[in-house]
């Protein structure tokens, strides 16, 4: 409802709505295909509203995905890479480990390339299950999106990739990812936007490539408790498995 801050960011005030009676899906267990479809359906109108629109350029505060702060992640990725590879050495194929290392070394290059692979829009950017509240006072079918601190100008498929790769367990993702991506394409084209499944799949693989570097960059986060540690374990491993199974490494040759 209201946001204000001092000239240097402090003090600050945020007055936000209290969402009463809502619940989050359990991301550690992994969400169902129906829950994933509902979340994608809730964020798609945001994508459609700003898809290639002049309104997007008017949001001067909204950074592109290849902003300087994110580019600073390359040094973090390279520093954390050995520990990441060692931690997941029994669950990641040697070829995938080589892809992860290559992506980390070329991270800023990847960011610059990724912003041109499709039409930019407003992306939530942190599209994971527990940032979406189901139900509450507005009805059981309502979904409230929270946590916009990472939002960027990027392809909408980033949000879809983030959700499918991180919030579904690998078995559920394998069974439903193509169907869910096709449904997303259908929602976009129903709004009169020129977008194809082939384009979406190319963006999906490129975003998976980006995702695996992002997991290395955040791999030193502390979960704080047992559930938090397990959540981070799944957040870091699932996108790597998704990238491995979708042969995202082949996208390295495109830039």
N, C-alpha and C positions, 0 to 999 in steps of 0.2 A: 504493500500500500504506500510505503514511503521509504526513501533512501536518502541519506545525506552523510557528508563527511567533512572533516576539517581539511584545510589546504594541503596537508601532507598525508591525508588518509586517516588521521586520528584527531580527535575522537570520531566515531562513526555510529550511526543508528540505522537499523533495518527493522521495519515494522511489517510483519508478514502474517498471512492468514493461518489460522489454526485449523488443520484438517482433522476433524474429529471422526473417529470410528473407522478409519481406513486401515489397510494392512499392506505390507510388502510381501511379494513372493520370496521364497527362500532361495537365494542365489547359490548358497553352498551346495544344496541338493541339486539345484538346476531347475529352471522353469519348464513348463510344458509348452508344446507347440502352440496351443490355444492362447496361453498367456503371452508368448512371444508375438503372436499375431495381433493381440490386443494392444501391446505396447507399441509395435510398429504402426498400427492404425492411429495411435494417439499422437505420435510425433510427425507423421506424414503431413498433416495439414500445415504444420510449421514449415516444412520443406516446400510445399506447394506455394505458400504465400510469398516466399522470397526467391523462388527458383529463377535464377537469371534476371531478377527484377531490379530496376533502378533503385527501388527502396532499399536494397541490400547495401548499395554504396553510400546511402545516407546515414547508415549506422557507423559513424566514425569511430566509435568505441569498440566495435566488434573486430577482432584481429583475424587475419587469414591464418590458415593452418601453418604456413611457413613463416610465422612471426619470429622475431629475434630471440625471444625467451625460449620458445620451443627448440629453436636451432641450438641453443645452449645445451640441449640434452645430449648432443653427440659426445661431448667429453664425459658425461656421466655414463652413457651407454658403454663407451670403450673401457672406462674404469671398472664397471661392474660386470662386464662380459665374462671374465674368467670364472668368477664365483657363480654366475648364473648357469653357465655351461656345466660346471662341476656339479651343481645341485641337481640338475635335471639329466645328468649324463645317462642314467639307466632308462629314461623315458623318452629320449629324443634321439632320432636316427643321426648317425655321423654326418650325412649330407645336410640334414636340417641344421645341425650345429654350425656347419660351414656357411650356410645361408644366413643364419643369425649373425655370425661374425661379420660377414660382408655387409649386411644391412646396417649394423652398428657403425662400421667404418665409413659408410656412405649416407649417414642419416640426414645431414643437411641437404645433400643432393636429392635424396628421396623426397624430403619435404617440398623442395622447389618444384620437383616434377609432379608431385601428387596434386598440387593445386590446379594443374592444367589438364587433368585427365577427364574432366567432365564439367557440367554446368554447376557453378557455385550456388549455394543457398545458405540459410541459417541452420547450423547444426547444433544440437544439444551438446554433442561431443562426448559426454560422459553417460552414454546410453547403456546403463546396466540395470538389471532388474530392480535393485533396491533403491533406485532413484525414481521409481514409479509407484504411486500409492493407489491401490485398488479400493473402490467403494468410498464410504464416508457419507456425510450429510447430504451430498448431492445425488446419491443413489448408488446401488450396487454395481451398475455398469460404468460408472464414471472412473476416469484415471487422471490423477494429478501428477504432473511432472515437476520434480524438484531438482535443486542443485545445478544451477546454470553458470557456475563459476568458471567452467572451462570452454564455454561456447565459442564457436569460431565460424568463419566463412569457409565452407568446404563442400564437397559433394555429399548429398544426403545419404549415399550408401555407407559413409563412415559410421553413421548412427546404427544402421542395420547390421553392419559388420561387427561393431562393438557389442551389440546385443547378442547376436547369434554365436559369436566366437567365445564370449566370456560368460554368458548367463545360461546357456544350455549345456547339459552334459554331452560329451562327444557322441554317445549313442543316439540321443534325441536329435542333435544337430545333423548328424549324417542322414537320418531318416527324413528330415523336414526342411533342410536349408534351401534347397532349390525351389521347393514349393513356396516357402515364405518369401524368398526373393522375387519369384514370379508374381506373387500377390502384391508385393510392394510396387513392382513395375506397373501392374494393372491399376493400382490406385493413382500413380503419377500420370499415366496416359489418360485415365478417365477425366483428369482435370484439363485435358487438351494440350499436354506437354509431350513433345517428341522425345521419347526415351525407349530404348529397346532392352530386351533381356540380355543380348550379347554385350551391350555397353555396361549393363549392371554387373554382369559376371566379371568383366575386365576390372571394373572399379572394385568389386569385392575382393579379387585376388590382390590388387594393389593395396587396398586397405588392410588386408591380412598381413602383407609384407610389412607395412608400417606398424601394425599392431605388435608384431613380435619384438621390434625394437623398443616400442613403448613399454613392454613388459620388463625388458632389461633395465630401462631407465628407472622404473618404479620398484625394482626388485629388492631394494634395501629398506622399504617401508616396514614399520613394525605393526603387527596386528593387534597388539595390546592384550589379547587374551586368546584362549584356544580357538574360539570360533573365528576371531579376526585373522589368526594365522592360517586357518584352513581356507577362509575366504580368499586371502591373498594367494595362497598356493594354487587354488583353482583359477583365479583371475590371471595368474602368470602362465600356467601350463595350458589351459584350454585353447587360447588363441594360437599357441605354437603348434598344437596338434591340428587345429583347423587349417593353419597355413601349410603344414606338412601334407595333409590329406588332399588339399586343393592345389598342390604344386605351385604355391605362390612364388617360390623361388625363381620360376621362369620369368617373372616380371622384371627381374634385375636386368635382363638383356634389353629392356625397352627404354632405358635411360642411362 
